[in-house]
Amino acid sequence: MTILVAYDGSADSRAAIEFAAKHLAAEPAVVITVWEPLLVQLKKYPLAAGSIDPATEDEAHAEAERHAKEGADLALASGLRDVTYRAVADNESIWKTIVDVADEIDASVIVTGSRGLAGVRSVLLGSVSNHVLHHAHRPMLIVPPAKA
């Protein structure tokens, strides 16, 4: 059994990792960061086509790799064991990519923060955690923000 943790570098995703490490059994964990390739961005936001720089795709992938590694390091430091990480390209939607990876690795539970870095987009389009909750056919843990 494997814990799948969605991590985007936000405070909520950090809280999710820390909660998982504290409360879930010691199982292998996979930390994923989902990034949007240029073609997906153009499909989702066609009016922004002129403002999207093709050179940023490599940067977006590299940043996702850094975030995923950062999440894995945090997971290890928080007490999770046997942690791997992946930066996964979003081919349709972030939530669907998370659900697909969970299915691929047969995750025993999906862990996310209640809000990520999507900001205004998540308010307009619905939050990633909400969509994962309604489309994943496995247990899910949504961790609220840490109290200040």
C-alpha positions as CSV (number, residue, x, y, z in Angstrom):
1,M,0.0,0.0,0.0
2,T,1.2,3.5,-0.9
3,I,0.4,7.0,0.3
4,L,0.1,9.5,-2.6
5,V,0.7,13.1,-1.5
6,A,0.0,16.0,-3.8
7,Y,2.5,18.8,-3.2
8,D,2.8,22.2,-4.8
9,G,4.9,24.1,-2.4
10,S,2.0,25.9,-0.7
11,A,1.6,26.1,3.1
12,D,-1.5,23.8,2.9
13,S,0.5,21.1,1.0
14,R,3.2,21.3,3.6
15,A,0.6,20.9,6.3
16,A,-0.7,17.8,4.4
17,I,2.7,16.1,4.4
18,E,3.3,16.8,8.0
19,F,-0.2,15.5,9.0
20,A,0.3,12.4,6.9
21,A,3.7,11.7,8.5
22,K,2.2,12.1,12.0
23,H,-1.1,10.2,11.6
24,L,-0.7,7.6,8.8
25,A,0.9,4.2,9.2
26,A,4.4,3.8,7.9
27,E,3.8,3.0,4.3
28,P,5.8,3.9,1.2
29,A,4.9,7.4,0.0
30,V,5.0,9.1,-3.4
31,V,5.0,12.9,-3.5
32,I,3.8,14.3,-6.8
33,T,3.8,17.8,-8.2
34,V,1.7,18.4,-11.3
35,W,2.8,20.9,-13.9
36,E,1.1,22.3,-17.0
37,P,2.9,21.9,-20.4
38,L,2.6,24.8,-22.8
39,L,0.0,23.0,-25.0
40,V,-2.3,22.4,-22.0
41,Q,-2.0,26.1,-21.0
42,L,-2.9,27.2,-24.6
43,K,-5.9,24.8,-24.7
44,K,-7.1,26.1,-21.3
45,Y,-6.3,29.8,-21.7
46,P,-6.4,30.5,-25.5
47,L,-6.7,34.3,-25.0
48,A,-3.4,34.3,-23.2
49,A,-1.6,32.7,-26.1
50,G,0.5,35.8,-26.8
51,S,1.7,36.1,-23.3
52,I,2.9,32.4,-22.9
53,D,6.6,32.0,-23.5
54,P,7.6,28.6,-24.9
55,A,10.9,28.7,-23.1
56,T,9.0,28.7,-19.8
57,E,7.9,25.0,-20.4
58,D,11.4,23.7,-19.4
59,E,11.4,26.1,-16.5
60,A,8.0,24.9,-15.4
61,H,9.1,21.3,-15.5
62,A,12.3,22.1,-13.6
63,E,10.4,24.0,-11.0
64,A,7.9,21.1,-10.6
65,E,10.9,18.7,-10.1
66,R,12.3,21.0,-7.4
67,H,8.9,21.2,-5.7
68,A,8.5,17.4,-5.8
69,K,11.9,16.9,-4.3
70,E,11.3,19.5,-1.7
71,G,8.0,17.7,-0.8
72,A,9.8,14.4,-0.6
73,D,12.5,15.9,1.7
74,L,9.8,17.4,3.9
75,A,8.1,14.0,4.0
76,L,11.3,12.2,5.1
77,A,12.1,14.9,7.7
78,S,8.5,14.6,9.0
79,G,8.8,10.9,9.5
80,L,7.5,9.2,6.4
81,R,9.7,6.4,5.1
82,D,10.5,5.0,1.7
83,V,9.6,8.3,-0.1
84,T,9.9,8.9,-3.8
85,Y,8.8,11.9,-5.8
86,R,7.6,12.7,-9.3
87,A,6.9,15.8,-11.4
88,V,4.0,14.8,-13.6
89,A,2.8,16.7,-16.7
90,D,-0.9,17.6,-16.6
91,N,-2.4,16.5,-19.9
92,E,-6.0,17.5,-19.1
93,S,-6.4,18.8,-15.6
94,I,-4.4,18.8,-12.3
95,W,-7.1,16.8,-10.4
96,K,-7.4,14.2,-13.1
97,T,-3.6,13.7,-13.2
98,I,-3.6,13.2,-9.4
99,V,-6.4,10.6,-9.7
100,D,-4.6,8.9,-12.6
101,V,-1.3,8.6,-10.7
102,A,-3.2,7.3,-7.7
103,D,-4.8,4.6,-9.9
104,E,-1.4,3.8,-11.5
105,I,0.4,3.2,-8.2
106,D,-2.8,1.8,-6.5
107,A,-2.5,4.3,-3.7
108,S,-4.1,3.3,-0.4
109,V,-4.9,7.0,0.3
110,I,-4.5,10.3,-1.5
111,V,-3.4,13.2,0.7
112,T,-3.8,16.9,-0.3
113,G,-4.1,20.3,1.3
114,S,-7.4,22.0,1.2
115,R,-6.0,24.8,-1.0
116,G,-2.9,25.0,-3.1
117,L,-1.2,27.7,-5.2
118,A,-4.0,28.0,-7.8
119,G,-5.5,31.0,-6.0
120,V,-8.2,32.7,-8.0
121,R,-8.4,29.9,-10.6
122,S,-9.4,27.4,-7.9
123,V,-12.2,29.7,-6.8
124,L,-13.5,30.1,-10.3
125,L,-13.0,26.5,-11.5
126,G,-13.4,24.6,-8.3
127,S,-10.6,23.4,-6.1
128,V,-8.3,20.5,-7.1
129,S,-8.9,18.7,-3.7
130,N,-12.7,18.9,-4.3
131,H,-12.4,17.4,-7.7
132,V,-10.1,14.6,-6.6
133,L,-12.5,13.9,-3.7
134,H,-15.4,13.4,-6.1
135,H,-13.5,11.5,-8.8
136,A,-11.1,9.2,-7.0
137,H,-12.3,5.8,-6.1
138,R,-10.2,5.4,-3.1
139,P,-9.8,7.0,0.4
140,M,-8.8,10.7,0.4
141,L,-7.5,12.9,3.2
142,I,-7.9,16.7,2.8
143,V,-5.8,18.5,5.4
144,P,-6.9,22.1,6.3
145,P,-4.4,24.9,6.7
146,A,-2.2,24.8,9.8
147,K,-3.3,27.2,12.5
148,A,-1.1,30.2,12.8
